[in-house]
């Protein structure tokens, strides 16, 4: 469902189809409520399953002498899956272990010591490499992305305008072609995206994942438009028929098509409680609970053999390198 269909279905589930009679529940309010349920209900299920759904990567060079780096701003809280580093820029990446903050002194030795990082710790919204890199290396975060905000549908049924639909992809030139530019819906008066702005590319159907996340773009042409995607992220997942959108905006919730109604019903339950229709809310919540169990069962067969755990590692007498691992 696109956002227009989501709003209509949610109104039907809550029994407030007559928008004129329920003036508090505007379309903008409905989208905020849908966003809230998408994050509070489904975000937890997806990240706990560690199944790879919503999983993304971000790679960049580390600066010698700098040991702390921010977790991607769009990462789910607690959604950092792994961290890989190299020994040199452009070298092969390998995974290093996470340790509790309390274990930093054991690996760092002398405060501020520099060298090749062997572990990392999560401190608030930052990752601390231990020890601090003494030379330029590559870092790659693998993380679960927070679902994009739901915005009004950008395809018009009146004149047939379809904004942001990808009609051609060139991975060598890092370009995609669209006939009509999408709007940035975060503006007070929505307007077409511009060069220098970050964009996402959204799968139009299926599971509605993101083919590209937060790529700064350059726009040329006057319809069709050629959009050059900055950065080095792979374009292999982008296909003709995907949609370009302003970063962190989407017309479709990042859920399989089969569970869009489940999102609508979960949102309708909240609305019914606010309207003091508790009996109807309980009935709808019971039916919706079965759908959530089914969603969870689809994710968990793909789960890794064990949930992610933080290793508490002990240093050997010779230095801050582990000789054993104890799982907490």
Buried (B, 14 or more C-beta within 10 A) or exposed (E): BBBBBBBBBBBEBBBBEEBEEBEEBEBEBBBEBBBEBBBEBBBEBBBBBBBBBBBBBBBEEBEEEEBEBEBBEBBBEBBBBBBBBBEEEEEEBEEBBBBEEEBBEBBBBEEEBBBBBBBBBBEEEEBBBBBBBEEEBBBBBBBBBBBBBBBBBBBEEEEEEBBBBBEEBEEEEBBBBBBBBBBBBEEEEBEBBEEEBBBBBBBBEEBBBBBBBBBBBBBEEEEEBBBBBBBEBEBEEBBEEBBBBBBBBBBBBBBBEEBBBBBBBBBBBBBBBEBEBEEBBEEBBEEBBEBBEEBBEBBEEEEEEEEEEBBBBEBEEEEBEBEEEEEE
